[in-house]
Amino acid sequence: MAEQTKLWYLKNVNLFQGMSESQMRMVEERTVMREIRRKEMLYLPGDAGDRVYLLKKGVVKISTLTEDAREIILALLRPGEVFGEEAVLDESPRDHMAEAYEDALICVIPKKEFMDLLRAHPAVAFQVTKLIGFRLKTFRNRVEGLLFKGAPARLANTLLDLARDHGVKDSFGILVPLRLSQQDLANLIGVTRESVNLALTDFKARGLVESDGRSLRLLKPDELRAIA
């Protein structure tokens, strides 16, 4: 990949906003770009936290497994986001897994290089601390928000979140260009696939959403908000 292209991607990572050109070039020298394919696994629970990842293009799924081996999707990350940083900072093994949900382009920073970067740039260290705190708060709020809701309200809430993070507005509504299966949606909201099927069928019958297997469009977001 050309140096100019790599530097352009790095400048679009949220963590590095505000860094000077020379500082950005130092980061560039310490990173390796990788292309990953859909469903490629980046790490698993128990793996060593020996590197940090920056998402440049595509979507990465962060998930965990329950004691009965059921998957819970914690997040679908979008370009500009950083992941894998928490295990690097506290020396603990990974407690979740990261997988390419769509073909993606990532940047990999080895642990030593990442720690050197934090020591050299306190502003970046502060941003990382804020990021970890924000994610914990987001996950906690999401769990609390879903805990006392039925499947339709959970699904409506999650579709709105996906539209906010990944959606593209068009003349028909908000397009969510993710290949979301009903099982993926079930793993996002903590219900069975059958419950998602019933709620989604009802939403489609009421003209709230439409899907073609490769994407989903919210036709009436305001009505979904009322349900959520």
C-alpha positions in Angstrom: 0.0 0.0 0.0 1.3 3.4 -0.9 2.6 5.5 2.0 0.3 8.4 1.1 -2.8 6.1 1.3 -1.7 4.5 4.6 -1.1 7.9 6.1 -4.5 9.1 4.9 -6.2 6.1 6.7 -4.4 6.8 9.9 -5.5 10.4 9.9 -9.1 9.2 9.9 -8.7 7.2 13.1 -10.6 8.8 15.9 -7.8 8.2 18.4 -5.2 10.2 16.5 -7.3 13.4 15.9 -5.3 16.5 16.7 -1.8 14.9 16.2 0.7 16.8 14.1 2.0 15.6 10.7 5.3 14.5 12.2 3.6 12.6 15.0 1.3 10.9 12.5 4.3 9.8 10.5 5.8 8.3 13.6 2.6 6.3 14.1 2.7 5.2 10.5 6.2 3.8 10.9 5.1 1.6 13.8 2.0 0.1 12.2 1.3 -2.7 9.7 -1.7 -2.7 7.4 -3.6 -5.9 6.8 -6.6 -6.9 4.7 -8.9 -9.4 6.3 -11.8 -11.3 4.8 -15.4 -11.7 6.1 -15.5 -14.2 9.0 -11.7 -14.1 9.5 -11.0 -14.3 13.3 -8.5 -11.8 14.7 -8.4 -13.1 18.3 -10.3 -15.4 20.7 -11.0 -15.3 24.5 -7.8 -16.4 26.3 -5.4 -15.1 23.6 -2.6 -12.8 24.7 -3.2 -9.1 24.4 -0.1 -8.4 22.4 -1.4 -6.0 19.8 -3.9 -3.2 19.2 -6.0 -2.9 16.1 -7.3 0.2 14.2 -10.2 -0.3 11.8 -9.7 1.6 8.6 -12.4 0.1 6.4 -15.2 -2.5 6.8 -16.9 -3.8 9.9 -15.5 -5.8 12.8 -17.7 -7.8 15.2 -16.8 -7.9 18.9 -18.5 -10.7 20.8 -18.3 -13.0 23.8 -19.6 -16.5 24.7 -21.9 -17.3 27.6 -21.2 -20.4 29.8 -23.5 -22.4 27.5 -21.5 -21.4 24.5 -24.1 -18.9 23.2 -22.7 -15.9 21.4 -23.5 -12.4 22.5 -22.5 -9.6 20.1 -21.2 -6.6 22.0 -20.5 -4.3 19.1 -20.2 -3.9 15.4 -17.3 -1.5 14.9 -17.1 1.0 12.1 -14.1 2.6 10.4 -12.1 4.9 12.6 -12.5 2.8 15.7 -9.8 1.1 17.9 -10.1 -2.3 19.5 -8.1 -4.8 21.5 -6.5 -2.0 23.6 -7.9 -3.1 27.0 -5.9 -6.3 27.3 -2.7 -4.6 26.3 -3.1 -2.0 29.1 -3.9 -4.4 32.0 -1.8 -7.4 31.0 -4.8 -9.8 31.1 -5.7 -12.2 28.3 -8.5 -11.4 25.9 -12.0 -11.9 27.4 -13.8 -11.6 24.1 -13.3 -12.3 20.4 -12.9 -10.1 17.3 -14.0 -11.2 13.9 -14.3 -9.5 10.4 -18.0 -9.1 9.9 -17.3 -7.7 6.4 -14.1 -7.6 4.4 -12.0 -5.0 6.2 -8.7 -3.1 6.3 -7.0 -2.9 9.6 -3.8 -1.5 11.0 -2.0 -3.5 13.7 0.2 -2.0 16.4 2.4 -4.4 18.5 2.0 -4.0 22.2 5.5 -2.5 22.8 5.0 0.1 20.1 1.6 1.0 21.4 2.9 1.5 24.9 5.8 3.6 23.6 3.2 5.7 21.7 1.2 6.3 24.9 4.2 7.3 26.9 5.4 9.7 24.1 1.9 11.3 23.6 -0.1 11.8 26.9 -3.0 13.1 24.8 -3.3 9.8 23.1 -3.2 7.9 26.4 -6.0 10.2 27.7 -8.0 9.4 24.6 -7.5 5.6 25.2 -8.6 5.9 28.8 -11.7 7.8 27.7 -12.4 5.2 25.0 -12.3 2.3 27.5 -14.6 4.2 29.9 -17.0 5.1 27.1 -17.3 1.5 25.9 -17.9 0.2 29.4 -20.6 2.8 29.9 -22.1 2.0 26.5 -22.2 -1.7 27.1 -23.7 -1.2 30.6 -26.4 1.2 29.3 -27.2 -1.2 26.5 -27.7 -4.1 28.8 -29.8 -2.1 31.3 -31.8 -0.7 28.4 -32.7 -4.1 27.1 -33.2 -5.9 30.4 -36.8 -5.0 31.0 -38.0 -4.8 27.4 -39.7 -7.4 25.2 -38.2 -8.7 21.9 -40.0 -6.1 19.7 -38.7 -3.1 21.8 -35.2 -4.6 22.0 -35.2 -5.1 18.2 -36.4 -1.6 17.5 -33.9 -0.1 19.8 -31.0 -2.1 18.2 -32.1 -1.3 14.7 -32.0 2.4 15.5 -28.5 2.0 17.1 -27.3 0.3 13.9 -28.8 3.0 11.8 -27.1 5.7 13.8 -23.7 3.9 13.6 -23.8 2.4 10.1 -26.8 3.9 8.4 -26.9 5.9 5.2 -30.0 8.1 4.6 -31.7 7.9 1.3 -35.1 9.0 -0.2 -36.8 5.9 1.3 -35.4 6.0 4.9 -32.1 4.8 6.4 -30.2 2.0 4.8 -28.1 -0.3 7.1 -25.7 -1.9 4.6 -24.8 -4.9 6.8 -25.6 -8.5 6.1 -27.4 -9.0 9.3 -28.9 -12.5 9.7 -31.8 -13.0 12.1 -29.3 -15.0 14.3 -27.0 -12.0 14.4 -29.9 -9.8 15.5 -30.8 -12.3 18.2 -27.2 -12.3 19.4 -27.3 -8.5 19.6 -30.4 -8.3 21.7 -30.2 -11.5 23.8 -33.3 -13.3 22.5 -34.0 -16.4 20.3 -33.9 -16.3 16.6 -37.5 -17.2 16.6 -38.4 -14.1 18.6 -36.5 -11.9 16.2 -38.3 -13.6 13.3 -41.7 -12.8 14.8 -40.8 -9.2 15.6 -39.2 -8.6 12.2 -42.1 -10.1 10.3 -44.4 -7.7 12.2 -42.2 -4.7 11.5 -42.2 -5.6 7.8 -46.0 -6.1 7.7 -46.4 -2.6 9.3 -44.1 -1.0 6.7 -41.5 -0.1 9.3 -38.6 -1.9 7.7 -37.6 -3.8 4.6 -34.7 -6.2 3.9 -33.3 -8.2 1.0 -30.8 -10.5 2.9 -27.8 -8.3 2.2 -29.1 -5.0 3.8 -31.9 -3.6 5.9 -33.7 -0.3 5.5 -35.6 1.5 8.2 -38.6 3.1 6.5 -40.2 4.7 9.5 -37.6 5.4 12.2 -40.0 7.6 14.3 -42.4 4.7 14.7 -39.6 2.4 15.6 -38.5 4.9 18.3 -42.1 4.8 19.7 -41.8 1.0 20.0 -38.3 1.2 21.5 
